[in-house]
Amino acid sequence: MNTIEIKNLHFSYNAGEEILKGLNLTIDERSTAIIGQNGAGKTTFVKLLKGLLCPTEGQILFNGQDISKQTVATLAKDIGLIFQNPNDQIFKNTVLDEVMFGPMQIGMSKDKAKEVALKALDMVGLKGTEKINPYDLGLSERKMVSIAAIVAMDTKVVIFDEPTIAQDYMGKKRIQAIMKELQRQHKIVISILHDMDFVAETFDRAIVFAKGDALLDGDVKSVFKEKDILEKAYLEQPYTMQLCYELGYKEAFLNPEDFVAYKKANQ
């Protein structure tokens, strides 16, 4: 099983102003959502995992190997990061070239890179767009291009930064299906999110970041039950949970399907 162990992780952009303050976590193949207000350290944390930043103190162990000082290029075969804004990631003139670029950079032949790129584009619903310039697509579709570009690299860890931005209902459902398929392939799936309903419907585990540390960490339902602690982190419960509590139900329901199943079972 793939694992990432975080040991006493510290990071500062400026001396005396710590962003992460001795973080200790183990991330495994349970799909994991990292939630928290802006400035809580979420993006800094995933940049450290990807090698875009180096910790000021502590270790990041991937399958037992310390990767905390490794470069982005060295980590590219193992850890993929899908940026929040696809415009920060896309630079090729055609969709196919964009999705083939990563696989070729990690050593795949051109033919193999094309094969995996086409498969990834089909997975994200962009089959038939291969010759289109990515910037002739809408923002939601460009996000899918950036997802396909990482999926095609077949990394052991896939990190999503705000994947639901600019997505409609069907787009969110497709991203959810992609994440679940990656999990079935025994990959570590991590995502930074502000969409609590998507977290509730999609992830096994939630970690609440606040002031550079993990305030809460557990299965999604257990974390969202902690209303008072969530409020300290300036977070809200999923809408279904909020509504059911207002209606007087003591049981926690993450989504409408959970509530309907409960009602049917208790008629």
N, C-alpha and C positions, 0 to 999 in steps of 0.2 A: 504493500500500500504506500502511495506517495504521501509524504508529510513535509510540512514546513514548521520548524521549531524556532520561535523567537525568544531569545534569552537576553534579558536586561537591556533592551534596545533603547538607546538614546539618540536624539538628533537635534541639532541646533543650526539654524541659518546664521544666527548672530550669537556671539558669545554672551552667555548669561540669559538667553531667551530660548529655553528648551521647547521644542514642538512635541517631541515624544520623550516620556519621562520614565524610563525603566520598564518598557513593555515586555510582558511575558505571555506568550501564547503558543499553542500548538494547533496548526491548521491541517486537517486531514481531508479525506475525499467526500465528506459531507459538504454540500453546497453552502457557501458562507456569504452572508450579506454583512457589509460593514456600514453602519449607519451612525449619524451624528450631525450636529450643526456644522456650518461652514467654520473652518478654523480649528476643528477638533483634532486634526492630524491624519485624516483618512487618506488624502491624496499623497501626502508625504510618505505615509507607510507603504503604499503600493509602489511608489517610485523607488523606495529602498529595496523592495522585493525584486524589482526589475533591474536594479543596478544603475538607475538614473541618478541616484544619490548614494553616498556612503555614510554609514552610521558614525556618529562621534564616539559611541561606545556600544558594546554588546555584539551579539552574534545572530546571524540568520542561517540556520542549517536546513538545507534541502536534501532530504533523504540521507541525513547524517553528515553532509559535506558543508563546510562553512562557505557561503557564497557572498558574504557581506562586503568583500573587497573585489569581487569579480566585476568585469565590465559588461555593458549591455551586449556587446558582440559575443562574449563568452556564454552569456546566459540565454542567448536567442533561441537555441534549440530546445530549451527546457521551459522558459517562462515567456508567455506572450501577454502584452498589455494592449487593450483596445481603448484608445483615448476617448475622453468625453466628447470632444469636438473632432469629427472625422476630417475636417479641413486641416488639422494639425498633423494628420497621418498620411493623407493621400497626396501623391505628387506625380504619378504617371499619367500618360495621355489617354490610355484606354483602361477599362475596367479589368480586362484580362491581364494586361501587363502589371497592373497594380497588385492583383492577387497572386501573380506568379513571382513577384519580386522577392518576397520573404523566403519562400521555399528555395529559390535559386541561391539566395545569400547564405543559406545554411547547408548548401552542398548538393541539392537535388539537381538532376539533369534537367534540361529544358523540357524534354518530353514528359518526365515525371511531374515537374512543376505544373505543366499545363493540365495534366490529368487531375492532380489534386485541386488545382484552382477551379476547374470546371465543376468538380464534385462539390466544392465549398460554395460556389455561386448557386448551384442548384439547392443546396441546403438552406441558404438565406433567401431564396425566392427571386434570384436575379438571373436565372437562366435566360439567355437570349440578349443580354446586355453587354456581352464580351467586348464588342468593338466601339461601344459608346464611351465618350469622355466622361469620367466620373462627375465632373462639374456641370454636365448637362443633366444630371439627375437631381432630384430633390434631396433635402437634408436627410430625411428618413432613409432614403435609399443609399445615400453616401455612407450613412452609419452602417448599413448592411454590408457595403463594400469593405469597410474597415474591419468588420467582424469576420467576413470571409477571408480577408488577407491573413488574419491570425489563425483561424481554423485550419487553413491550408497548410500551415507550418507544423501542425500536429504536435504542439508543445504539450508537456505534461501538466503545466499550470496555465490556466487562461483567466486573465483578470479583466473585468469589464468596469469601466468608469462611467457611471450614469448611463446605462444602456438604453433606458426607456425615453430619454429626451427626444422629442420630435416624433415619437411613435404613436400611431393610433392604436385602437384595440387589437386589430389583426397583427400589427407590427409587434406589439408586446407579446401576443400569443406565440408568434414565431420565435422571438428571442427566448421566451420561456422554454419552448420546445428544443431550441439549440442548446441551451444550458443543460437541460435534462439529458439530452443525447451525449453531450460531453461528459457528464457525470457517469452515464452508463459505460463510457469508455475508460472509466477509472482515472479521469483527470481531476485535478483540483480546480474547482470553479469558485472564484472570489468576485464579488461585485461591490462597488461603492454605490449607494443608492439614497435618494430622498423620497422615493415612491414607496410608502409603507404598505400599500395594498399589494403591490407587486412582490415585495419581500414576503408578505404573509402567504401569498399564493404559490411561491416558487421555491423558497429556500428552506433548508433543513435547520440552519443555524444562523443566529444573528449576534453580532458583536457591536455593542454601543460604545463609540469613542466619545470621550469628553475630556478636554484639557490635557490631551496627550497620553491618556491611559484608557484601558478598557473598563468602563463603568459597569457593564453587564455583558455576560457571555453565556449562551445556552441555546436550547432548541427555541425555535421562533415563537411558539405559543407561550412558553415560560417567560421569555424576554418581554413580550408585549403585554403580559399580565401585570408587569411592574409599572403601573401608571405613574406613580409618584416619582419613581426614579427616572422614567422617561421624560417627565416634565422638567426635571433638573437638567437634562441634556437637551431641552427645547425640542422634544420629539412628541408626536402624537401616536396613538394607537391606530390600527387600521380602521376604516370607516365602519365595517360590519361590527367589529368589537365595540366601538364607541356607541353605536346605535343600540345594540343588544343590552349593554349595561344601562343605557338611559331608559330602556323599556323594562328594566328590573331583572333581567336574567343574570344569574351568578356565574353560569358557565361561560368560558371564553370561546368565541367563534371567530376564526381568522378570516372567513369569507362566507358569502351567502350560501354556498353549497354545504358547508359545515352546519349552518343553522337549519337549512331545510332538512338535512339528514337527521338532525336532532329532533325536529318537530315530528317527522314521520315515525321515528322510533318511539316517541312518547305520546302518541295519539291515544 
